[in-house]
Amino acid sequence: MNGLVTAISLVAALLAAIGVLPVKAKANVQFDGKKCYLSDKPEALRVTSQGYLEWVTPGPQQQLCVRLDQMPLSKVGDITEVRYLYKTDGPPPAAGDEKRHTQPDDPSRISPARNFRIGLFDSNQKGYVEADGYDRKNDIWKGYLGYYAHVVPHISPEAKYLTDDGKVNLPGKMLKRTNPHSPTLLDASAGSQIRAGISGFGAPLGRFVPLFVRLKRTGPDTVHFTVTIDNVNYLRIEEDASNQPHSIDVLSIYFPKQWPHAKITLAPMSAARSLLKPKLKPASMQHVNVYKEPGRFGGWPAGYSANQWIWGNEIMVAFRRGYYKANPTSHTVDWSKPSRRCQARSLDGGQTWTLEESVSTHAKQGWPDPSTGGINFAHPDFAMQLGGRFSISYDRGRTWQGRYSFTGLDLGMTSRHDYMVQDQNQCLVFLSAAMPEVSGSNHNDRAFMARTTDGGHTFQFVSWLTDEKSIRVRSVMPSAVRTSPSRLVAATRRKIKNDDTRKNSNWIEASVSNDNGASWRYLSKVADTDRGEENGSPPAMVRLRDGRLALAYGYRSYPIGIRARLSSDDGKTWSDEIVLRDDGGTWDLGYPRMMQRPDGKLVTIYYHNTRQNPEPHIVATIWDPDTVGY
């Protein structure tokens, strides 16, 4: 009998090989060390010789499920994230296939078929489909919990469409699986009552781009759901504790209609170096620890020091020194223990540093009293600390005098500062004040410029650095340079929160004044400083001796680190991002200061942490802007 069965099997295999009998394809393949299942048409899924997952002509109603290693999402600070490289191949659909048109100011078109659904789920101990040939509708999905998004990856992030009744809508949305009894995992309407609308991602066809799907528990009842394609990010904040997942072990992608392109390909992030656009980096770059001590916290150089603290190869930086305490949702400093401002000094252009534990703040014989004027801003060893008050030094910050008021400025100052010496008696100061009209953030700073012409005796408000059109948008921590006798450029840290999605927008913006600061206008957007999940990071800008502008900032989303850009046209346009660091462990880093040494190299000072060294510490990166390339 066994021999007969074997013979029949051999005959069947032979007939299948010559095409007489169909071959039932297996629903699962192994990709990136995980088991992947495809419903309806499993033969459309294959792994290439390079180890990439190809899905040929997806849809209609094809669903891919990837069985993940279980990732916890129960404690505050837990993060589950799946990262792949994503590519769509094939031409866009024919014009006749387009049913919905964007608004007239956006000429691109939207097809209902050009979207898919993607999400992360908790199997909730209900089991996992193992059999080949499973369908997208399956009783196994009953009890699954999670979040998913309807995404249109290749249209403009600004795109909207007109519905049949003339209403303007967004093409995509982010949802929660609110019906755990449904046999459909990625239903069209399972979360329709709590959806958040999203637009497109603008991903190019035919090129690999990063694809991230991320969940982060930020509170006992709060989950942040993020989808990112080609660095365009959408965030949904969900605070309903009912039916929330507490672990994640499934990634699913579903095409409800026939995909109009030839195929999609997923590649592991390990292939990023060969598949993505190379990173722009300096060929000459060195990282030096300024302050690093076990069990301690060092942070926020931009909050305590200035870009101007350089005298030849002598550089000074100030920062906050405290004690380290792990914190999944905030800064990792232990505020129950003492912390203080301290400073470090280098006499060799940033190669080595000495910690200056204490800083005296007493008057020194022969120094002027700022309350009566007489400060010599042009003194060769002058330095100034700015905040809600100011202090001065004539010995390169070794000793400081006073904490003096800005007499004449009747504003609620919020620190965050920069200054620009004009001559012996005149100095421009760039500060911020708390203003009630700045309501689009959890902070209400508005950046402004003031001037003293009498040696610090009085200060006069000159102008706001931002216009009235963006009055709700936070602007703070300006960094300014002069590009001509009458032209100033200032970079500011900006933030606003979307009232519907509660997503932050955090970016750096350049403004320009052509009348020596009397008025300012928008010049350019320099960079985003995270994907909306954190609180951004301020800029440090310097004008190089060859006339270019260099600007550094912390980037607080993956890949976390320190970046920079260059401008050859006084801030109108900026280079691609220059990656100084991309090994950050958590978002708690950035706040740079930056100086140019006599040999032309830049010294960018910031606070940083890595997975191997989670305690934030102060680092200087020495790099040559003339060697930047791919």
C-alpha positions as CSV (number, residue, x, y, z in Angstrom):
1,M,0.0,0.0,0.0
2,N,2.8,2.4,0.9
3,G,4.4,1.6,-2.4
4,L,1.3,2.5,-4.3
5,V,0.9,5.8,-2.5
6,T,4.6,6.6,-3.3
7,A,4.0,5.8,-6.9
8,I,0.9,7.9,-7.2
9,S,2.8,10.8,-5.6
10,L,5.6,10.5,-8.1
11,V,3.2,10.4,-11.0
12,A,1.4,13.5,-9.6
13,A,4.7,15.3,-9.2
14,L,5.7,14.4,-12.8
15,L,2.4,15.6,-14.2
16,A,2.6,18.8,-12.2
17,A,6.1,19.4,-13.5
18,I,5.0,19.2,-17.1
19,G,1.9,21.4,-16.4
20,V,-0.8,18.8,-16.5
21,L,-1.8,19.3,-12.8
22,P,-1.8,22.6,-10.9
23,V,0.6,22.9,-8.0
24,K,-0.8,24.2,-4.7
25,A,1.6,26.9,-3.6
26,K,2.5,27.1,0.1
27,A,1.1,30.2,1.8
28,N,4.3,30.8,3.8
29,V,7.9,31.7,3.0
30,Q,10.8,32.6,5.2
31,F,12.0,36.2,5.0
32,D,14.3,38.1,7.3
33,G,14.3,35.2,9.8
34,K,10.5,35.3,10.1
35,K,7.6,33.2,8.7
36,C,5.4,35.2,6.2
37,Y,2.0,34.0,5.0
38,L,0.0,35.2,2.0
39,S,-3.7,34.6,1.5
40,D,-5.7,34.1,-1.7
41,K,-2.7,33.8,-4.1
42,P,0.3,32.5,-2.2
43,E,2.3,32.0,-5.4
44,A,2.5,35.8,-5.7
45,L,5.0,35.8,-2.8
46,R,8.6,34.8,-3.2
47,V,12.0,35.4,-1.8
48,T,14.7,36.6,-4.2
49,S,18.3,35.4,-4.4
50,Q,19.3,38.6,-2.6
51,G,16.9,37.7,0.3
52,Y,14.2,40.3,-0.5
53,L,10.5,39.6,-0.3
54,E,8.7,40.2,-3.6
55,W,4.9,40.4,-3.8
56,V,3.9,40.3,-7.5
57,T,0.7,42.1,-8.6
58,P,-0.8,42.3,-5.1
59,G,-4.5,42.2,-4.6
60,P,-7.4,42.2,-4.7
61,Q,-8.0,41.1,-1.1
62,Q,-4.6,39.6,-0.6
63,Q,-3.3,39.8,2.9
64,L,0.3,39.3,4.1
65,C,1.0,38.3,7.7
66,V,4.4,38.2,9.2
67,R,4.8,36.3,12.4
68,L,7.0,38.5,14.7
69,D,8.9,37.7,17.8
70,Q,6.7,38.8,20.7
71,M,7.4,42.4,21.7
72,P,5.9,43.7,25.0
73,L,3.7,46.8,25.0
74,S,2.4,46.8,28.5
75,K,4.8,49.1,30.5
76,V,5.2,52.8,30.0
77,G,8.2,53.2,27.7
78,D,7.7,49.9,25.8
79,I,8.3,50.3,22.1
80,T,7.4,47.9,19.3
81,E,8.7,48.7,15.9
82,V,9.0,46.9,12.6
83,R,11.4,48.4,10.0
84,Y,11.8,47.3,6.4
85,L,12.9,48.9,3.2
86,Y,10.0,49.2,0.8
87,K,9.8,49.7,-3.0
88,T,7.0,49.8,-5.6
89,D,7.9,48.9,-9.2
90,G,5.9,49.6,-12.3
91,P,4.4,52.7,-13.9
92,P,1.6,54.7,-12.3
93,P,-1.9,53.7,-13.3
94,A,-3.4,54.9,-16.5
95,A,-5.4,58.2,-16.3
96,G,-8.6,56.3,-17.1
97,D,-8.2,54.3,-13.9
98,E,-8.3,57.5,-11.8
99,K,-11.6,58.1,-10.1
100,R,-10.8,60.8,-7.5
101,H,-9.0,64.0,-8.2
102,T,-7.1,66.1,-5.7
103,Q,-7.9,69.7,-5.1
104,P,-7.1,72.1,-8.0
105,D,-3.9,73.4,-6.3
106,D,-2.4,69.9,-6.3
107,P,-2.2,68.4,-9.9
108,S,-1.6,64.8,-8.8
109,R,-4.4,62.3,-9.0
110,I,-5.5,59.7,-6.5
111,S,-6.8,56.3,-7.4
112,P,-8.7,54.3,-4.8
113,A,-6.6,51.3,-5.8
114,R,-3.3,53.0,-4.9
115,N,-3.7,52.3,-1.1
116,F,-3.1,49.4,1.2
117,R,-3.5,48.8,4.9
118,I,-0.7,48.0,7.3
119,G,-0.7,47.4,11.0
120,L,0.7,45.7,14.1
121,F,-1.4,43.3,16.2
122,D,-1.4,41.2,19.3
123,S,-2.7,37.7,18.8
124,N,-3.9,37.9,22.4
125,Q,-3.2,34.2,23.0
126,K,-5.9,33.3,20.5
127,G,-3.5,31.3,18.4
128,Y,-1.8,31.9,15.1
129,V,-2.6,30.7,11.6
130,E,-0.2,28.0,10.5
131,A,-2.0,26.2,7.7
132,D,-1.3,27.0,4.1
133,G,-3.9,28.6,2.0
134,Y,-5.6,30.7,4.7
135,D,-8.0,33.5,3.8
136,R,-8.0,37.1,4.9
137,K,-11.3,36.3,6.6
138,N,-10.5,33.7,9.3
139,D,-11.9,32.9,12.7
140,I,-8.3,33.0,14.0
141,W,-8.4,36.8,13.8
142,K,-11.2,37.0,16.4
143,G,-9.6,38.4,19.6
144,Y,-6.7,40.0,17.8
145,L,-6.0,43.6,19.0
146,G,-3.9,46.3,17.4
147,Y,-3.7,49.4,15.2
148,Y,-3.5,49.9,11.4
149,A,-3.4,52.6,8.8
150,H,-4.9,53.0,5.3
151,V,-1.9,54.5,3.5
152,V,-1.4,55.9,0.0
153,P,2.4,55.8,-0.3
154,H,3.1,57.5,-3.6
155,I,1.0,60.7,-3.6
156,S,2.0,64.1,-2.2
157,P,1.9,64.6,1.6
158,E,-0.3,67.6,0.9
159,A,-2.8,65.8,-1.3
160,K,-6.6,65.8,-0.6
161,Y,-9.4,64.6,-2.7
162,L,-13.0,65.6,-3.4
163,T,-15.7,63.1,-2.5
164,D,-18.8,62.6,-4.7
165,D,-20.7,65.0,-2.6
166,G,-18.1,67.7,-3.0
167,K,-16.5,67.5,0.4
168,V,-12.7,67.7,0.8
169,N,-11.2,64.6,2.5
170,L,-7.9,63.0,3.1
171,P,-7.0,59.8,1.2
172,G,-5.9,57.7,4.2
173,K,-6.5,57.2,7.9
174,M,-5.2,55.6,11.0
175,L,-7.4,53.3,13.0
176,K,-7.7,51.0,16.0
177,R,-9.1,47.5,15.8
178,T,-12.2,48.1,17.9
179,N,-14.1,45.0,17.0
180,P,-12.1,42.0,18.4
181,H,-14.9,39.7,17.3
182,S,-14.5,40.4,13.6
183,P,-13.0,37.6,11.4
184,T,-11.4,40.3,9.2
185,L,-8.1,41.6,10.6
186,L,-7.7,44.7,8.4
187,D,-11.3,45.8,7.9
188,A,-12.2,49.0,6.1
189,S,-14.3,50.3,9.0
190,A,-13.3,48.5,12.2
191,G,-12.1,51.8,13.7
192,S,-14.1,54.3,11.7
193,Q,-15.5,56.1,14.8
194,I,-12.0,57.0,16.2
195,R,-10.0,57.4,13.0
196,A,-7.4,60.1,12.3
197,G,-7.1,61.3,8.7
198,I,-3.7,61.2,7.0
199,S,-2.5,62.2,3.5
200,G,0.2,60.7,1.2
201,F,3.9,60.0,1.8
202,G,5.3,61.1,-1.6
203,A,7.5,58.0,-1.9
204,P,9.1,57.7,-5.3
205,L,8.3,54.7,-7.5
206,G,11.1,52.2,-8.3
207,R,13.4,53.2,-5.3
208,F,13.7,51.6,-1.9
209,V,12.7,53.9,1.0
210,P,12.5,53.2,4.8
211,L,9.1,51.9,6.1
212,F,8.5,52.0,9.8
213,V,5.5,50.9,11.8
214,R,5.8,51.8,15.5
215,L,3.8,51.6,18.7
216,K,5.0,53.2,21.9
217,R,3.3,53.1,25.3
218,T,3.6,56.6,26.8
219,G,1.2,56.2,29.6
220,P,-0.9,53.5,31.4
221,D,-3.7,54.2,28.9
222,T,-1.9,56.0,26.1
223,V,-0.3,54.5,22.9
224,H,1.4,56.4,20.1
225,F,0.9,54.8,16.7
226,T,3.3,55.9,14.0
227,V,3.7,55.1,10.3
228,T,6.6,56.4,8.4
229,I,7.4,56.0,4.7
230,D,10.4,57.7,3.2
231,N,10.8,59.9,6.3
232,V,7.3,61.3,6.0
233,N,5.6,60.5,9.3
234,Y,2.1,60.3,10.7
235,L,1.3,59.9,14.3
236,R,-1.9,58.9,16.1
237,I,-2.3,59.2,19.9
238,E,-4.9,56.8,21.4
239,E,-6.0,57.1,25.1
240,D,-8.9,54.6,25.2
241,A,-7.7,51.8,27.4
242,S,-10.3,49.4,26.2
243,N,-9.1,46.7,23.7
244,Q,-5.5,48.0,23.8
245,P,-2.8,45.4,22.8
246,H,-0.2,44.6,25.5
247,S,2.2,42.8,23.2
248,I,2.8,42.6,19.5
249,D,3.5,39.5,17.4
250,V,2.0,40.1,14.0
251,L,2.6,42.5,11.1
252,S,-0.1,42.5,8.4
253,I,-0.4,44.2,5.0
254,Y,-3.6,44.0,3.0
255,F,-4.5,45.2,-0.5
256,P,-8.3,45.6,-0.8
257,K,-8.2,46.2,-4.5
258,Q,-5.9,45.2,-7.4
259,W,-2.6,47.1,-7.0
260,P,-2.0,49.1,-10.2
261,H,1.7,48.6,-10.1
262,A,3.8,45.5,-11.0
263,K,5.0,44.5,-7.5
264,I,6.2,45.6,-4.1
265,T,9.4,44.5,-2.5
266,L,10.4,44.4,1.1
267,A,14.1,44.2,2.1
268,P,15.6,43.9,5.6
269,M,17.1,47.1,7.1
270,S,20.5,45.3,7.0
271,A,20.5,46.0,3.3
272,A,20.1,49.8,3.8
273,R,23.8,50.5,3.1
274,S,23.5,49.1,-0.4
275,L,19.9,50.0,-1.3
276,L,19.4,53.5,0.1
277,K,20.9,56.7,-1.0
278,P,24.3,57.0,0.6
279,K,24.6,59.3,3.6
280,L,26.3,62.6,3.3
281,K,29.2,62.6,5.8
282,P,32.5,64.5,6.3
283,A,35.5,62.4,5.3
284,S,37.4,63.9,8.2
285,M,35.6,63.5,11.5
286,Q,36.5,62.8,15.1
287,H,34.4,62.4,18.2
288,V,35.9,63.5,21.6
289,N,34.3,63.2,25.0
290,V,34.1,66.6,26.7
291,Y,32.4,65.3,29.9
292,K,31.5,61.6,30.6
293,E,31.2,60.2,34.1
294,P,29.5,56.9,35.2
295,G,26.2,57.5,36.9
296,R,26.1,61.1,36.0
297,F,24.1,63.2,33.5
298,G,25.6,65.9,31.3
299,G,23.2,67.8,29.1
300,W,21.9,70.9,27.2
301,P,25.0,72.8,26.1
302,A,22.8,75.2,24.1
303,G,20.9,76.1,27.2
304,Y,24.0,77.4,29.0
305,S,26.7,78.5,26.6
306,A,27.2,80.4,23.3
307,N,28.6,79.8,19.8
308,Q,30.9,82.8,20.4
309,W,33.0,81.2,23.1
310,I,36.1,80.6,21.0
311,W,39.4,82.4,21.1
312,G,41.8,80.9,18.6
313,N,42.0,77.3,19.6
314,E,40.7,78.0,23.1
315,I,37.0,76.8,23.4
316,M,34.7,76.9,26.3
317,V,31.3,75.2,26.7
318,A,28.8,75.2,29.6
319,F,26.2,72.5,30.4
320,R,24.1,71.0,33.2
321,R,25.7,68.3,35.3
322,G,23.5,66.1,37.3
323,Y,22.8,62.4,38.2
324,Y,21.6,59.8,35.7
325,K,18.2,58.2,36.3
326,A,16.6,56.0,33.6
327,N,13.2,57.5,32.4
328,P,11.3,56.0,29.5
329,T,9.2,59.2,28.9
330,S,11.4,62.2,29.8
331,H,14.9,63.4,30.4
332,T,17.2,60.9,32.2
333,V,18.3,63.3,34.9
334,D,17.5,62.6,38.6
335,W,15.9,65.9,39.7
336,S,15.7,64.7,43.3
337,K,19.5,65.0,43.5
338,P,21.6,68.2,43.1
339,S,22.5,69.4,39.7
340,R,24.4,72.5,38.6
341,R,25.8,74.4,35.7
342,C,29.4,73.7,35.0
343,Q,31.8,74.2,32.1
344,A,34.7,72.6,30.3
345,R,37.6,74.2,28.4
346,S,39.8,73.1,25.6
347,L,43.1,74.8,24.8
348,D,43.9,72.7,21.7
349,G,40.8,73.2,19.4
350,G,38.6,70.6,21.1
351,Q,41.1,67.7,21.2
352,T,41.3,67.5,25.0
353,W,39.0,69.1,27.7
354,T,39.3,70.1,31.3
355,L,36.2,70.2,33.5
356,E,35.9,73.5,35.5
357,E,33.9,72.3,38.4
358,S,32.9,75.7,39.9
359,V,32.4,79.1,38.3
360,S,32.7,82.2,40.5
361,T,30.1,84.9,39.9
362,H,31.5,87.8,41.8
363,A,32.5,91.3,40.7
364,K,36.1,91.8,39.8
365,Q,38.1,94.9,40.5
366,G,38.3,97.1,37.4
367,W,35.3,95.6,35.7
368,P,32.3,97.9,35.0
369,D,28.9,97.7,36.6
370,P,26.5,96.9,33.9
371,S,23.7,98.7,35.8
372,T,25.5,102.0,34.8
373,G,26.8,100.9,31.4
374,G,30.4,100.8,30.4
375,I,30.7,97.2,29.2
376,N,33.3,96.8,26.6
377,F,31.7,94.2,24.3
378,A,34.8,94.3,22.0
379,H,37.2,93.3,24.7
380,P,39.4,90.5,23.2
381,D,38.6,88.1,26.1
382,F,34.9,89.0,26.4
383,A,32.2,86.4,27.0
384,M,28.5,86.8,28.0
385,Q,25.9,84.4,29.4
386,L,22.3,85.2,28.5
387,G,19.1,84.0,29.9
388,G,16.4,85.7,31.9
389,R,19.4,87.8,33.1
390,F,23.0,88.2,31.9
391,S,26.5,87.9,33.2
392,I,29.8,89.0,31.6
393,S,33.4,87.9,31.7
394,Y,36.6,89.6,30.6
395,D,38.8,86.5,31.1
396,R,37.2,84.0,28.7
397,G,34.7,82.8,31.3
398,R,37.1,81.9,34.1
399,T,35.3,84.3,36.3
400,W,31.9,85.9,35.8
401,Q,30.4,89.1,37.1
402,G,26.7,89.5,38.1
403,R,23.3,88.3,37.0
404,Y,22.0,91.6,35.7
405,S,18.5,92.5,34.4
406,F,17.8,93.6,30.9
407,T,16.8,97.1,31.9
408,G,14.2,98.4,29.4
409,L,12.8,95.0,28.3
410,D,9.4,94.6,29.9
411,L,8.9,91.0,28.8
412,G,8.6,87.7,30.6
413,M,11.9,86.2,29.4
414,T,12.2,82.5,28.8
415,S,16.0,82.3,28.4
416,R,17.2,80.4,25.3
417,H,19.7,82.9,23.9
418,D,22.4,84.2,21.5
419,Y,24.3,87.4,21.1
420,M,26.2,89.3,18.5
421,V,28.8,92.0,19.3
422,Q,28.7,95.1,17.1
423,D,31.3,97.3,18.7
424,Q,32.6,98.4,22.1
425,N,29.2,99.8,23.2
426,Q,26.7,97.9,21.1
427,C,25.5,94.4,21.2
428,L,22.5,92.5,19.7
429,V,20.8,89.9,21.9
430,F,18.5,87.2,20.6
431,L,16.1,86.0,23.3
432,S,12.6,84.7,23.7
433,A,9.6,85.7,25.8
434,A,6.5,84.0,27.0
435,M,3.6,85.3,24.9
436,P,0.0,84.2,25.4
437,E,-0.8,84.3,21.6
438,V,1.7,81.5,21.1
439,S,-0.9,78.8,21.8
440,G,-0.2,75.9,19.4
441,S,2.3,74.2,21.7
442,N,2.9,73.2,25.3
443,H,5.4,76.1,25.3
444,N,4.6,79.7,24.5
445,D,8.0,81.2,23.6
446,R,8.4,83.8,20.9
447,A,11.9,84.7,19.7
448,F,12.9,88.4,19.4
449,M,15.9,90.7,19.0
450,A,16.9,93.5,21.3
451,R,19.8,95.9,21.2
452,T,22.0,97.9,23.7
453,T,23.9,100.9,22.5
454,D,25.1,102.2,25.9
455,G,27.3,99.4,27.1
456,G,24.6,97.3,28.7
457,H,23.0,100.1,30.7
458,T,19.7,99.7,28.8
459,F,18.2,97.4,26.2
460,Q,15.6,98.2,23.6
461,F,13.3,95.8,22.0
462,V,13.8,95.8,18.2
463,S,11.7,93.1,16.5
464,W,10.1,89.7,16.6
465,L,12.0,87.1,14.5
466,T,8.7,85.5,13.3
467,D,5.8,87.1,11.5
468,E,2.2,87.4,12.6
469,K,1.0,84.6,10.2
470,S,2.6,82.0,12.4
471,I,1.8,83.6,15.7
472,R,0.6,80.3,17.3
473,V,3.9,78.5,16.4
474,R,6.5,78.3,19.1
475,S,9.9,80.0,18.2
476,V,12.8,79.7,20.6
477,M,16.6,79.4,21.0
478,P,17.6,81.6,18.1
479,S,21.1,81.3,16.6
480,A,22.1,84.3,14.4
481,V,24.8,85.4,12.0
482,R,25.6,88.5,10.0
483,T,26.1,88.0,6.3
484,S,26.5,91.7,5.3
485,P,26.6,95.1,7.0
486,S,22.8,95.2,6.9
487,R,21.8,91.5,6.5
488,L,21.2,89.1,9.4
489,V,20.1,85.5,9.2
490,A,18.6,83.8,12.3
491,A,17.7,80.1,12.8
492,T,15.0,79.3,15.4
493,R,13.6,76.1,16.9
494,R,9.9,75.9,16.0
495,K,7.0,73.7,17.2
496,I,3.3,73.4,16.8
497,K,0.8,70.7,17.7
498,N,-2.0,69.6,15.4
499,D,-5.2,69.8,17.4
500,D,-6.8,66.8,15.6
501,T,-3.9,64.3,15.6
502,R,-2.0,65.8,18.6
503,K,1.1,65.2,16.5
504,N,3.9,67.7,17.0
505,S,5.7,69.4,14.1
506,N,9.2,70.2,15.2
507,W,11.6,71.9,12.8
508,I,14.3,74.6,12.3
509,E,13.4,77.6,10.3
510,A,15.6,80.4,9.0
511,S,14.5,84.1,8.9
512,V,16.2,87.0,7.3
513,S,16.5,90.7,8.0
514,N,17.8,93.1,5.3
515,D,17.6,96.2,7.6
516,N,19.9,95.2,10.4
517,G,17.1,93.5,12.4
518,A,14.4,96.1,12.2
519,S,12.1,93.6,10.5
520,W,12.3,89.9,9.6
521,R,10.7,87.6,7.0
522,Y,10.6,83.9,6.4
523,L,13.7,82.6,4.5
524,S,13.6,78.8,4.5
525,K,12.9,75.6,6.3
526,V,16.2,74.1,7.3
527,A,15.3,70.7,8.7
528,D,12.8,68.6,10.7
529,T,14.2,67.7,14.1
530,D,12.1,64.6,14.7
531,R,9.0,62.9,13.3
532,G,6.6,64.6,15.6
533,E,7.0,62.2,18.5
534,E,9.3,64.3,20.7
535,N,10.0,68.0,21.4
536,G,12.6,68.9,18.7
537,S,16.1,70.3,19.2
538,P,17.6,73.8,18.7
539,P,20.0,74.9,16.0
540,A,23.7,76.0,16.2
541,M,24.6,78.2,13.2
542,V,28.0,79.7,12.3
543,R,29.1,81.6,9.2
544,L,32.3,80.0,7.8
545,R,35.2,82.1,6.7
546,D,34.4,81.3,3.1
547,G,30.9,82.8,3.5
548,R,28.9,79.6,3.7
549,L,26.5,78.9,6.6
550,A,26.8,75.8,8.7
551,L,24.0,74.7,10.9
552,A,23.9,71.7,13.4
553,Y,21.0,70.2,15.3
554,G,19.9,67.0,17.1
555,Y,17.5,64.6,15.3
556,R,15.3,62.9,17.9
557,S,13.6,60.2,15.9
558,Y,15.2,57.1,14.3
559,P,17.9,57.1,13.2
560,I,18.6,59.2,16.3
561,G,21.7,61.4,16.3
562,I,23.4,64.7,15.3
563,R,23.0,66.2,11.8
564,A,24.1,69.3,10.0
565,R,23.5,71.2,6.8
566,L,25.4,73.8,4.7
567,S,24.2,76.7,2.7
568,S,26.1,78.5,-0.1
569,D,23.4,81.2,-0.6
570,D,23.0,82.8,2.8
571,G,20.4,80.4,4.0
572,K,18.0,80.4,1.0
573,T,18.7,76.7,0.3
574,W,20.4,74.0,2.2
575,S,22.4,70.9,1.4
576,D,21.2,67.4,2.1
577,E,21.6,66.3,5.7
578,I,25.1,65.7,6.8
579,V,25.2,62.8,9.3
580,L,27.6,63.4,12.2
581,R,26.1,60.7,14.4
582,D,23.3,58.2,13.9
583,D,24.0,55.9,16.8
584,G,21.8,57.6,19.4
585,G,20.2,55.3,22.0
586,T,17.2,57.5,23.0
587,W,15.9,60.9,21.9
588,D,17.5,62.6,25.0
589,L,20.4,64.3,23.0
590,G,21.2,67.3,20.9
591,Y,21.2,71.0,22.0
592,P,24.5,71.8,20.1
593,R,26.9,74.7,20.1
594,M,29.3,75.1,17.2
595,M,32.5,77.0,16.5
596,Q,35.0,77.2,13.6
597,R,38.7,76.7,14.5
598,P,41.5,78.7,12.9
599,D,42.3,75.7,10.6
600,G,38.8,75.8,9.2
601,K,37.5,72.7,11.0
602,L,34.2,72.9,12.9
603,V,33.8,71.8,16.5
604,T,30.2,70.8,17.2
605,I,29.4,70.2,20.9
606,Y,26.3,68.5,22.0
607,Y,25.0,66.0,24.5
608,H,24.6,62.4,23.4
609,N,23.8,58.8,24.5
610,T,24.0,55.4,22.9
611,R,22.5,52.0,23.6
612,Q,25.9,50.9,25.0
613,N,26.3,54.2,27.0
614,P,22.8,55.3,28.0
615,E,24.0,58.0,30.4
616,P,23.9,61.3,28.5
617,H,27.3,62.9,28.2
618,I,28.9,65.9,26.4
619,V,30.7,65.2,23.1
620,A,32.6,67.3,20.6
621,T,32.7,66.3,17.0
622,I,35.5,67.8,15.0
623,W,34.8,67.8,11.3
624,D,36.0,69.4,8.1
625,P,33.1,71.0,6.0
626,D,35.3,70.9,2.9
627,T,35.4,67.1,2.9
628,V,31.7,66.5,3.0
629,G,30.5,63.9,0.5
630,Y,28.7,60.7,-0.2
